[in-house]
Structures are given as structure tokens and as C-alpha cells.
Amino acid sequence: MGSFWKATAAILLTVIFILALGKQEKDISALLGMAACCLVGVIVISYLEPVVDLLWELGELGEISGSTLGILMKAVGIALVSEIAGMLCSDSGSASLGKMLQMLGSAAILYLSIPIFRALLTLIQEILGEI
């Protein structure tokens, strides 16, 4: 948890530096902000690795196929990427593009989930056929 507090402090310091640089040094402010985002991205990945390992372990215990877990992992990845990219668009003054990017991410997740929905439909049909 120490890395969480360090990253939070780094982000707050970055915000202070960006505000201090003001409008005179927009290029340096943008680079500073991107560097802080990259730092936090590395920390996020380090926090998510054990979660992914646990999900694979639970998938093995529940006899869930690897393809199903793969779809779920891809969906989470798409959601995170579209959310971050949408926020970046909004911060740069293109809020409408950010919203459209988030909508695109949602549509991509639904498209990616079609095999899971088909499997669910088959399961429901089997259950109703046994009644």
C-alpha cells in the first residue's frame, strides 16, 4: 500500500507544478502530466497482476474455460483503456470525442461478449427443456 500513497503524493505534486507553470510552459506541463500518468499506470499494473492471477485460479477451480476468462480479461482491458482515453480527450477539451470513445468501448465489450451470451442462452434453453 506504500506505493499507493507515494503515487498519490506524486500526482498532487504534479498538479501543483502544472498549476505553477501556468500557461507559459504548456509543453512542459503536458509532458509532466504524461509522465505522472505513466508512473501511475505502472503502479496500477502491479496492483492488477495478483487480481488476474486469482481470477485464473478461480477459473480453474470453477472449471471455467480459458476462452471465457480471456474474454472477461479483454473486456476489462477495453473498459480501462476507453475510460482513460476518454478522460484524456475530455481534459484536452474534446469532451464529445471522449464520450464517443467510451461508447465505442462499450460497444466493443458487447461485441466481444457475444460468445458468453450465446453460452448463457444455450444453458437457459437446456434448463427450460428439463422442466
Order of alpha helices (4+ residues) and beta strands (2+ residues): alpha-alpha-alpha-alpha-alpha
